[in-house]
């Protein structure tokens, strides 16, 4: 009897060993690729986006995953490639992704100086047989330089309009602070986003009736700002507007403190409305105003922020967009009946592009996000202020 039982157990275990891998092999997954900076000076933004993508995928998988075109439920998985904020590496990463039989869309990139040439290698007009550009959809979460999505009909962005945000901010400043007459600018001159946004700041400050007294310039990798702050001090402007990322923003603010520069108002770059700024220089950043498209002020935003914190990062306007993008992509996959199979990958990419192009409005963490004909997002925003080591809502336009 014992011998027969041993044979029976062996047979069952043998059957399980043969069938278990087969069952696992049949599990459907849908892979969403990300491209962004995970190394270099701005690596925190890519790392944050990757974490938000994974947190969103985790939420999606816990609620049943993604329903593919044949009705099969698939688990969403994330693979994120490092482009080091380099145009060349970004293009190489996109070409590697596009060669994969499971790649139907990319989320990213981090840097505008990568997004612009990346969009440039895509087919400009979808369906144009005379255009040999890459036919692959890209949905951007971070790169913020205005108007980039217009480069290709395969490119889409979920980033706020900084032109609209700073127009509103300087109008608010002009209407509420009649004592402010002059503004001095500071800018990371070699970084596409901060350079473009400084021009927006300067233009809207002038339109709001402020006199632009001048500007100081530095580079993204700079660590010394004594000369720039001396220029700022001589100008003695009422407002100092800094278009720079957290790393150099903190360097400049610390040097301002050292030299005793105390403007009546500080205004910062959208990308600096993050915990990285407060972790780097909360004392020196006290009081700074920044427009942003994210703050944990709605139930949805609070839930998302908590989910991302479980991945050991904080949510800001950039990775909030990455979170939103994952849910948009889930909806597009299901609505367009994307299959996610190697034999359907070309058709799936076209369906993904068509699905994204057909969106007029998506669900955002602060409210509805509208989509313009240029494939750019029109997002709700608010103004935050650094107070006591936290970002508080200062004004909702």
C-alpha positions as a Markdown table, in Angstrom:
| # | Residue | x | y | z |
|---|---|---|---|---|
| 1 | Unk | 0.0 | 0.0 | 0.0 |
| 2 | Unk | 2.8 | 2.4 | 0.9 |
| 3 | Unk | 4.5 | 1.7 | -2.4 |
| 4 | Unk | 1.3 | 2.5 | -4.3 |
| 5 | Unk | 0.8 | 5.7 | -2.3 |
| 6 | Unk | 4.3 | 6.7 | -3.1 |
| 7 | Unk | 3.7 | 6.1 | -6.8 |
| 8 | Unk | 0.5 | 8.1 | -6.6 |
| 9 | Unk | 2.1 | 11.1 | -4.9 |
| 10 | Unk | 4.9 | 11.0 | -7.4 |
| 11 | Unk | 2.5 | 10.9 | -10.3 |
| 12 | Unk | 0.6 | 13.9 | -8.9 |
| 13 | Unk | 3.8 | 15.9 | -8.2 |
| 14 | Unk | 5.0 | 15.0 | -11.7 |
| 15 | Unk | 1.8 | 16.2 | -13.2 |
| 16 | Unk | 1.9 | 19.4 | -11.2 |
| 17 | Unk | 5.5 | 20.0 | -12.3 |
| 18 | Unk | 4.5 | 19.6 | -15.9 |
| 19 | Unk | 1.3 | 21.7 | -15.7 |
| 20 | Unk | 2.3 | 24.5 | -13.4 |
| 21 | Unk | 4.9 | 26.1 | -15.7 |
| 22 | Unk | 2.4 | 25.8 | -18.6 |
| 23 | Unk | -0.3 | 27.6 | -16.5 |
| 24 | Unk | 2.2 | 30.4 | -15.6 |
| 25 | Unk | 3.3 | 30.7 | -19.2 |
| 26 | Unk | -0.3 | 31.4 | -20.2 |
| 27 | Unk | -0.5 | 34.4 | -17.8 |
| 28 | Unk | -1.0 | 37.5 | -20.0 |
| 29 | Unk | 0.9 | 40.6 | -19.2 |
| 30 | Unk | 0.9 | 44.0 | -20.9 |
| 31 | Unk | 4.2 | 45.9 | -20.6 |
| 32 | Unk | 4.3 | 49.7 | -20.4 |
| 33 | Unk | 7.8 | 51.0 | -21.0 |
| 34 | Unk | 9.1 | 54.2 | -19.5 |
| 35 | Unk | 12.1 | 56.3 | -20.6 |
| 36 | Unk | 13.7 | 59.0 | -18.4 |
| 37 | Unk | 16.6 | 60.2 | -16.4 |
| 38 | Unk | 17.5 | 57.7 | -13.6 |
| 39 | Unk | 21.1 | 59.0 | -13.4 |
| 40 | Unk | 22.8 | 62.3 | -13.5 |
| 41 | Unk | 21.8 | 65.6 | -11.9 |
| 42 | Unk | 18.0 | 65.3 | -12.6 |
| 43 | Unk | 17.9 | 61.6 | -11.8 |
| 44 | Unk | 15.3 | 62.0 | -9.0 |
| 45 | Unk | 12.6 | 62.9 | -11.6 |
| 46 | Unk | 13.1 | 59.7 | -13.5 |
| 47 | Unk | 13.2 | 57.6 | -10.4 |
| 48 | Unk | 10.0 | 59.3 | -9.1 |
| 49 | Unk | 8.2 | 58.6 | -12.4 |
| 50 | Unk | 9.2 | 55.0 | -12.4 |
| 51 | Unk | 7.9 | 54.6 | -8.8 |
| 52 | Unk | 4.6 | 56.3 | -9.7 |
| 53 | Unk | 4.2 | 54.1 | -12.8 |
| 54 | Unk | 4.8 | 51.0 | -10.6 |
| 55 | Unk | 2.5 | 52.2 | -7.9 |
| 56 | Unk | -0.3 | 52.8 | -10.4 |
| 57 | Unk | 0.3 | 49.4 | -12.1 |
| 58 | Unk | 0.1 | 47.8 | -8.6 |
| 59 | Unk | -3.3 | 49.5 | -8.1 |
| 60 | Unk | -4.5 | 48.5 | -11.5 |
| 61 | Unk | -3.4 | 44.9 | -11.0 |
| 62 | Unk | -5.1 | 44.7 | -7.5 |
| 63 | Unk | -8.4 | 45.6 | -9.1 |
| 64 | Unk | -8.3 | 43.0 | -11.9 |
| 65 | Unk | -5.6 | 44.2 | -14.3 |
| 66 | Unk | -6.2 | 45.2 | -17.9 |
| 67 | Unk | -8.9 | 43.6 | -20.1 |
| 68 | Unk | -7.2 | 42.9 | -23.5 |
| 69 | Unk | -9.0 | 42.9 | -26.8 |
| 70 | Unk | -9.8 | 39.1 | -26.6 |
| 71 | Unk | -11.3 | 39.5 | -23.2 |
| 72 | Unk | -8.3 | 38.0 | -21.3 |
| 73 | Unk | -7.3 | 39.9 | -18.1 |
| 74 | Unk | -3.6 | 40.9 | -18.2 |
| 75 | Unk | -1.3 | 42.1 | -15.5 |
| 76 | Unk | 0.3 | 45.5 | -16.1 |
| 77 | Unk | 4.1 | 45.4 | -15.8 |
| 78 | Unk | 6.6 | 48.3 | -16.0 |
| 79 | Unk | 10.0 | 48.5 | -17.5 |
| 80 | Unk | 11.9 | 51.8 | -17.2 |
| 81 | Unk | 15.0 | 52.7 | -19.3 |
| 82 | Unk | 17.6 | 55.3 | -18.2 |
| 83 | Unk | 18.3 | 58.0 | -20.8 |
| 84 | Unk | 20.6 | 60.1 | -18.5 |
| 85 | Unk | 18.8 | 63.2 | -19.8 |
| 86 | Unk | 20.8 | 62.8 | -23.0 |
| 87 | Unk | 19.2 | 63.2 | -26.4 |
| 88 | Unk | 21.4 | 60.5 | -28.0 |
| 89 | Unk | 20.7 | 58.0 | -25.2 |
| 90 | Unk | 17.0 | 58.8 | -25.3 |
| 91 | Unk | 16.8 | 58.1 | -29.0 |
| 92 | Unk | 18.7 | 54.9 | -28.6 |
| 93 | Unk | 16.4 | 53.8 | -25.8 |
| 94 | Unk | 13.3 | 54.5 | -27.9 |
| 95 | Unk | 14.7 | 52.5 | -30.8 |
| 96 | Unk | 15.5 | 49.6 | -28.4 |
| 97 | Unk | 11.9 | 49.7 | -27.1 |
| 98 | Unk | 10.4 | 49.9 | -30.5 |
| 99 | Unk | 12.2 | 46.8 | -31.5 |
| 100 | Unk | 10.5 | 44.8 | -28.7 |
| 101 | Unk | 7.6 | 42.6 | -29.7 |
| 102 | Unk | 5.6 | 43.6 | -26.6 |
| 103 | Unk | 6.1 | 47.4 | -26.8 |
| 104 | Unk | 3.0 | 49.4 | -27.6 |
| 105 | Unk | 3.7 | 52.7 | -25.9 |
| 106 | Unk | 6.3 | 54.7 | -24.0 |
| 107 | Unk | 5.8 | 57.0 | -21.0 |
| 108 | Unk | 8.3 | 59.8 | -20.8 |
| 109 | Unk | 10.9 | 61.3 | -21.1 |
| 110 | Unk | 12.0 | 63.4 | -18.2 |
| 111 | Unk | 13.9 | 66.1 | -20.0 |
| 112 | Unk | 12.7 | 68.5 | -22.7 |
| 113 | Unk | 16.1 | 68.4 | -24.5 |
| 114 | Unk | 15.4 | 64.6 | -24.9 |
| 115 | Unk | 11.7 | 64.9 | -25.8 |
| 116 | Unk | 12.2 | 67.3 | -28.6 |
| 117 | Unk | 14.6 | 65.2 | -30.7 |
| 118 | Unk | 12.8 | 62.0 | -29.6 |
| 119 | Unk | 9.6 | 63.4 | -31.1 |
| 120 | Unk | 11.6 | 64.5 | -34.1 |
| 121 | Unk | 12.4 | 60.9 | -35.1 |
| 122 | Unk | 8.7 | 59.9 | -35.1 |
| 123 | Unk | 6.5 | 60.0 | -38.2 |
| 124 | Unk | 5.3 | 63.6 | -38.4 |
| 125 | Unk | 1.8 | 62.9 | -39.8 |
| 126 | Unk | 0.3 | 59.5 | -39.0 |
| 127 | Unk | -0.4 | 57.4 | -42.1 |
| 128 | Unk | 1.9 | 59.4 | -44.4 |
| 129 | Unk | 3.5 | 56.6 | -46.5 |
| 130 | Unk | 6.2 | 59.1 | -47.7 |
| 131 | Unk | 7.4 | 59.6 | -44.1 |
| 132 | Unk | 9.8 | 56.9 | -42.9 |
| 133 | Unk | 9.7 | 58.2 | -39.3 |
| 134 | Unk | 9.2 | 55.8 | -36.4 |
| 135 | Unk | 5.6 | 54.9 | -35.9 |
| 136 | Unk | 5.5 | 54.6 | -32.1 |
| 137 | Unk | 3.3 | 56.4 | -29.6 |
| 138 | Unk | 4.9 | 58.4 | -26.8 |
| 139 | Unk | 2.9 | 59.8 | -23.8 |
| 140 | Unk | 5.0 | 62.3 | -21.9 |
| 141 | Unk | 4.7 | 62.9 | -18.1 |
| 142 | Unk | 7.6 | 65.3 | -17.2 |
| 143 | Unk | 9.3 | 67.1 | -20.1 |
| 144 | Unk | 7.7 | 70.6 | -19.8 |
| 145 | Unk | 8.9 | 72.8 | -22.6 |
| 146 | Unk | 5.7 | 74.2 | -24.3 |
| 147 | Unk | 4.4 | 73.0 | -27.6 |
| 148 | Unk | 6.5 | 69.8 | -28.1 |
| 149 | Unk | 3.6 | 67.5 | -28.9 |
| 150 | Unk | 3.0 | 69.4 | -32.1 |
| 151 | Unk | 6.2 | 67.9 | -33.5 |
| 152 | Unk | 4.5 | 64.5 | -34.3 |
| 153 | Unk | 1.0 | 63.0 | -34.4 |
| 154 | Unk | 2.5 | 60.1 | -32.5 |
| 155 | Unk | 3.4 | 62.3 | -29.5 |
| 156 | Unk | 1.1 | 63.3 | -26.6 |
| 157 | Unk | 1.7 | 65.1 | -23.3 |
| 158 | Unk | 0.1 | 65.2 | -19.9 |
| 159 | Unk | 2.0 | 68.2 | -18.6 |
| 160 | Unk | 0.5 | 71.6 | -17.6 |
| 161 | Unk | 0.8 | 74.7 | -19.6 |
| 162 | Unk | 3.4 | 76.9 | -17.9 |
| 163 | Unk | 2.4 | 79.8 | -20.1 |
| 164 | Unk | -1.1 | 79.6 | -18.5 |
| 165 | Unk | 0.3 | 79.0 | -15.0 |
| 166 | Unk | 2.7 | 81.9 | -14.9 |
| 167 | Unk | 0.3 | 84.3 | -16.7 |
| 168 | Unk | -2.2 | 83.6 | -13.9 |
| 169 | Unk | 0.5 | 83.8 | -11.2 |
| 170 | Unk | 1.8 | 87.2 | -12.2 |
| 171 | Unk | -1.7 | 88.6 | -12.7 |
| 172 | Unk | -2.5 | 87.4 | -9.2 |
| 173 | Unk | 0.7 | 89.0 | -7.9 |
| 174 | Unk | -0.1 | 92.3 | -9.6 |
| 175 | Unk | -3.6 | 92.4 | -8.3 |
| 176 | Unk | -2.8 | 91.5 | -4.7 |
| 177 | Unk | 0.6 | 93.1 | -4.1 |
| 178 | Unk | 0.5 | 96.6 | -5.4 |
| 179 | Unk | 3.8 | 97.3 | -3.5 |
| 180 | Unk | 5.8 | 95.1 | -5.9 |
| 181 | Unk | 7.3 | 97.1 | -8.8 |
| 182 | Unk | 10.5 | 95.3 | -10.0 |
| 183 | Unk | 11.6 | 91.7 | -10.6 |
| 184 | Unk | 15.0 | 90.1 | -11.0 |
| 185 | Unk | 15.3 | 86.8 | -12.8 |
| 186 | Unk | 17.6 | 83.8 | -12.2 |
| 187 | Unk | 17.8 | 81.0 | -14.8 |
| 188 | Unk | 19.6 | 77.7 | -15.5 |
| 189 | Unk | 20.6 | 78.8 | -18.9 |
| 190 | Unk | 21.7 | 75.5 | -20.3 |
| 191 | Unk | 18.5 | 73.5 | -19.4 |
| 192 | Unk | 15.7 | 73.6 | -22.0 |
| 193 | Unk | 12.9 | 73.6 | -19.6 |
| 194 | Unk | 14.2 | 76.3 | -17.1 |
| 195 | Unk | 15.4 | 78.5 | -20.0 |
| 196 | Unk | 12.1 | 78.4 | -21.8 |
| 197 | Unk | 10.1 | 78.9 | -18.6 |
| 198 | Unk | 12.2 | 81.9 | -17.6 |
| 199 | Unk | 11.2 | 83.6 | -20.9 |
| 200 | Unk | 7.6 | 82.9 | -19.9 |
| 201 | Unk | 8.1 | 84.3 | -16.5 |
| 202 | Unk | 9.8 | 87.5 | -17.9 |
| 203 | Unk | 7.1 | 88.0 | -20.5 |
| 204 | Unk | 4.2 | 87.6 | -18.0 |
| 205 | Unk | 5.9 | 89.8 | -15.4 |
| 206 | Unk | 6.2 | 92.6 | -17.9 |
| 207 | Unk | 2.6 | 92.2 | -19.0 |
| 208 | Unk | 1.5 | 92.3 | -15.4 |
| 209 | Unk | 3.2 | 95.7 | -15.0 |
| 210 | Unk | 6.4 | 94.7 | -13.3 |
| 211 | Unk | 9.7 | 96.1 | -14.5 |
| 212 | Unk | 12.3 | 93.4 | -15.3 |
| 213 | Unk | 15.5 | 94.8 | -13.8 |
| 214 | Unk | 17.8 | 92.1 | -15.2 |
| 215 | Unk | 18.8 | 88.5 | -14.7 |
| 216 | Unk | 21.5 | 86.2 | -13.4 |
| 217 | Unk | 22.5 | 83.0 | -15.2 |
| 218 | Unk | 24.1 | 79.7 | -14.2 |
| 219 | Unk | 24.4 | 76.1 | -15.4 |
| 220 | Unk | 22.5 | 73.0 | -14.1 |
| 221 | Unk | 25.8 | 71.5 | -12.8 |
| 222 | Unk | 27.0 | 74.7 | -11.0 |
| 223 | Unk | 27.6 | 74.6 | -7.3 |
| 224 | Unk | 28.8 | 78.2 | -6.7 |
| 225 | Unk | 26.5 | 81.2 | -7.1 |
| 226 | Unk | 28.3 | 84.1 | -5.4 |
| 227 | Unk | 28.7 | 86.2 | -8.5 |
| 228 | Unk | 25.1 | 85.7 | -9.6 |
| 229 | Unk | 23.7 | 86.6 | -6.2 |
| 230 | Unk | 25.9 | 89.7 | -6.0 |
| 231 | Unk | 24.3 | 90.9 | -9.2 |
| 232 | Unk | 20.9 | 90.2 | -7.7 |
| 233 | Unk | 21.8 | 92.1 | -4.5 |
| 234 | Unk | 22.9 | 95.2 | -6.5 |
| 235 | Unk | 19.6 | 95.2 | -8.3 |
| 236 | Unk | 17.6 | 95.1 | -5.1 |
| 237 | Unk | 14.4 | 94.0 | -6.9 |
| 238 | Unk | 11.1 | 93.5 | -5.1 |
| 239 | Unk | 10.6 | 90.0 | -6.6 |
| 240 | Unk | 13.2 | 87.4 | -7.4 |
| 241 | Unk | 11.9 | 84.8 | -9.9 |
| 242 | Unk | 14.1 | 81.7 | -10.1 |
| 243 | Unk | 13.6 | 79.4 | -13.1 |
| 244 | Unk | 15.7 | 76.4 | -11.9 |
| 245 | Unk | 15.4 | 72.9 | -10.6 |
| 246 | Unk | 15.7 | 72.0 | -6.9 |
| 247 | Unk | 19.4 | 71.4 | -7.0 |
| 248 | Unk | 20.5 | 74.9 | -8.1 |
| 249 | Unk | 17.5 | 76.6 | -6.6 |
| 250 | Unk | 18.7 | 75.5 | -3.2 |
| 251 | Unk | 22.2 | 76.6 | -4.0 |
| 252 | Unk | 21.0 | 80.1 | -5.0 |
| 253 | Unk | 18.7 | 80.4 | -2.0 |
| 254 | Unk | 21.5 | 79.5 | 0.4 |
| 255 | Unk | 23.8 | 82.0 | -1.2 |
| 256 | Unk | 21.1 | 84.7 | -1.0 |
| 257 | Unk | 20.8 | 84.0 | 2.7 |
| 258 | Unk | 24.6 | 84.2 | 3.1 |
| 259 | Unk | 24.7 | 87.6 | 1.3 |
| 260 | Unk | 21.6 | 88.9 | 3.0 |
| 261 | Unk | 19.4 | 89.2 | -0.1 |
| 262 | Unk | 15.8 | 89.4 | 1.1 |
| 263 | Unk | 13.3 | 90.2 | -1.7 |
| 264 | Unk | 9.7 | 90.9 | -0.8 |
| 265 | Unk | 8.6 | 87.9 | -2.8 |
| 266 | Unk | 10.2 | 84.7 | -4.2 |
| 267 | Unk | 8.7 | 82.9 | -7.2 |
| 268 | Unk | 10.0 | 79.5 | -8.3 |
| 269 | Unk | 9.9 | 77.0 | -11.2 |
| 270 | Unk | 7.1 | 74.4 | -11.3 |
| 271 | Unk | 9.6 | 71.6 | -11.0 |
| 272 | Unk | 10.9 | 72.9 | -7.7 |
| 273 | Unk | 7.4 | 72.5 | -6.0 |
| 274 | Unk | 8.7 | 69.2 | -4.7 |
| 275 | Unk | 9.9 | 67.6 | -1.5 |
| 276 | Unk | 13.5 | 67.7 | -3.0 |
| 277 | Unk | 13.5 | 71.5 | -2.6 |
| 278 | Unk | 12.2 | 71.3 | 1.0 |
| 279 | Unk | 14.6 | 68.5 | 1.9 |
| 280 | Unk | 17.5 | 70.5 | 0.4 |
| 281 | Unk | 16.7 | 74.0 | 1.8 |
| 282 | Unk | 13.4 | 74.3 | 3.6 |
| 283 | Unk | 14.7 | 77.2 | 5.7 |
| 284 | Unk | 15.9 | 79.2 | 2.8 |
| 285 | Unk | 12.9 | 78.4 | 0.6 |
| 286 | Unk | 10.4 | 79.6 | 3.2 |
| 287 | Unk | 7.8 | 81.7 | 1.6 |
| 288 | Unk | 8.5 | 80.9 | -2.0 |
| 289 | Unk | 5.5 | 80.7 | -4.4 |
| 290 | Unk | 5.3 | 78.2 | -7.2 |
| 291 | Unk | 2.4 | 77.2 | -9.5 |
| 292 | Unk | 1.8 | 73.5 | -9.8 |
| 293 | Unk | -0.6 | 70.9 | -11.2 |
| 294 | Unk | -0.5 | 68.7 | -8.2 |
| 295 | Unk | -1.2 | 69.0 | -4.5 |
| 296 | Unk | -2.9 | 66.4 | -2.2 |
| 297 | Unk | -6.1 | 68.4 | -2.0 |
| 298 | Unk | -8.6 | 65.9 | -3.4 |
| 299 | Unk | -9.5 | 62.4 | -2.2 |
| 300 | Unk | -8.0 | 61.0 | -5.5 |
| 301 | Unk | -4.8 | 63.0 | -5.0 |
| 302 | Unk | -4.4 | 61.9 | -1.4 |
| 303 | Unk | -4.9 | 58.2 | -2.4 |
| 304 | Unk | -2.3 | 58.5 | -5.1 |
| 305 | Unk | 0.2 | 60.2 | -2.9 |
| 306 | Unk | -0.2 | 57.5 | -0.3 |
| 307 | Unk | 0.2 | 54.8 | -2.8 |
| 308 | Unk | 3.4 | 56.3 | -4.2 |
| 309 | Unk | 4.8 | 56.9 | -0.7 |
| 310 | Unk | 4.7 | 53.1 | -0.3 |
| 311 | Unk | 7.4 | 53.0 | -3.0 |
| 312 | Unk | 9.5 | 55.4 | -1.0 |
| 313 | Unk | 9.0 | 58.5 | -3.1 |
| 314 | Unk | 6.9 | 61.6 | -2.8 |
| 315 | Unk | 4.3 | 62.7 | -5.4 |
| 316 | Unk | 4.8 | 66.0 | -7.2 |
| 317 | Unk | 3.4 | 67.4 | -10.4 |
| 318 | Unk | 5.7 | 65.3 | -12.6 |
| 319 | Unk | 5.1 | 61.8 | -11.2 |
| 320 | Unk | 1.5 | 62.7 | -10.6 |
| 321 | Unk | 1.3 | 62.8 | -14.4 |
| 322 | Unk | 3.0 | 59.4 | -14.7 |
| 323 | Unk | 0.3 | 58.0 | -12.3 |
| 324 | Unk | -2.5 | 59.6 | -14.4 |
| 325 | Unk | -0.9 | 58.3 | -17.6 |
| 326 | Unk | -1.1 | 54.6 | -16.4 |
| 327 | Unk | -4.8 | 54.8 | -15.9 |
| 328 | Unk | -5.3 | 56.6 | -19.2 |
| 329 | Unk | -3.3 | 53.9 | -21.0 |
| 330 | Unk | -5.4 | 51.2 | -19.3 |
| 331 | Unk | -8.6 | 52.8 | -20.5 |
| 332 | Unk | -7.2 | 53.2 | -24.1 |
| 333 | Unk | -6.1 | 49.6 | -24.2 |
| 334 | Unk | -9.5 | 48.4 | -23.2 |
| 335 | Unk | -11.5 | 50.8 | -25.4 |
| 336 | Unk | -9.3 | 50.1 | -28.5 |
| 337 | Unk | -9.3 | 46.4 | -27.9 |
| 338 | Unk | -5.5 | 46.2 | -28.0 |
| 339 | Unk | -4.3 | 42.6 | -28.0 |
| 340 | Unk | -0.8 | 42.9 | -26.6 |
| 341 | Unk | 0.6 | 40.0 | -28.7 |
| 342 | Unk | 3.8 | 39.9 | -30.8 |
| 343 | Unk | 1.7 | 39.2 | -34.0 |
| 344 | Unk | -0.5 | 42.3 | -33.3 |
| 345 | Unk | 2.1 | 44.7 | -32.1 |
| 346 | Unk | 2.1 | 47.0 | -35.2 |
| 347 | Unk | -1.7 | 47.2 | -35.2 |
| 348 | Unk | -1.7 | 47.7 | -31.4 |
| 349 | Unk | 0.6 | 50.7 | -31.8 |
| 350 | Unk | -1.7 | 52.3 | -34.3 |
| 351 | Unk | -4.7 | 51.6 | -32.1 |
| 352 | Unk | -2.9 | 53.1 | -29.1 |
| 353 | Unk | -2.1 | 56.3 | -31.2 |
| 354 | Unk | -5.6 | 56.5 | -32.4 |
| 355 | Unk | -7.0 | 56.0 | -28.9 |
| 356 | Unk | -4.8 | 58.7 | -27.4 |
| 357 | Unk | -5.6 | 61.1 | -30.3 |
| 358 | Unk | -9.3 | 60.6 | -29.8 |
| 359 | Unk | -9.2 | 61.7 | -26.1 |
| 360 | Unk | -10.8 | 65.1 | -25.5 |
| 361 | Unk | -10.7 | 64.8 | -21.7 |
| 362 | Unk | -9.1 | 62.5 | -19.1 |
| 363 | Unk | -9.4 | 62.0 | -15.4 |
| 364 | Unk | -6.8 | 63.9 | -13.4 |
| 365 | Unk | -6.0 | 63.9 | -9.7 |
| 366 | Unk | -7.1 | 67.6 | -9.3 |
| 367 | Unk | -10.0 | 67.3 | -11.8 |
| 368 | Unk | -10.7 | 66.8 | -15.5 |
| 369 | Unk | -7.7 | 67.2 | -17.8 |
| 370 | Unk | -8.7 | 68.5 | -21.3 |
| 371 | Unk | -6.8 | 67.8 | -24.4 |
| 372 | Unk | -6.2 | 70.5 | -27.1 |
| 373 | Unk | -6.0 | 69.8 | -30.9 |
| 374 | Unk | -2.2 | 70.1 | -30.5 |
| 375 | Unk | -2.2 | 66.9 | -28.2 |
| 376 | Unk | -1.2 | 69.1 | -25.2 |
| 377 | Unk | -3.0 | 68.8 | -21.9 |
| 378 | Unk | -5.0 | 71.6 | -20.3 |
| 379 | Unk | -4.6 | 70.8 | -16.6 |
| 380 | Unk | -6.1 | 72.4 | -13.5 |
| 381 | Unk | -3.5 | 74.1 | -11.3 |
| 382 | Unk | -3.0 | 76.0 | -8.1 |
| 383 | Unk | -0.3 | 78.0 | -6.4 |
| 384 | Unk | 1.6 | 76.6 | -3.4 |
| 385 | Unk | 3.9 | 78.3 | -0.9 |
| 386 | Unk | 6.7 | 76.8 | 1.2 |
| 387 | Unk | 5.8 | 77.2 | 4.9 |
| 388 | Unk | 7.3 | 75.4 | 7.9 |
| 389 | Unk | 8.9 | 72.7 | 5.7 |
| 390 | Unk | 5.7 | 71.9 | 3.8 |
| 391 | Unk | 3.9 | 73.0 | 0.7 |
| 392 | Unk | 0.6 | 74.7 | 1.5 |
| 393 | Unk | -2.0 | 75.9 | -1.0 |
| 394 | Unk | -1.7 | 79.7 | -1.3 |
| 395 | Unk | -4.3 | 80.3 | -4.1 |
| 396 | Unk | -6.6 | 78.4 | -6.4 |
| 397 | Unk | -7.1 | 80.4 | -9.6 |
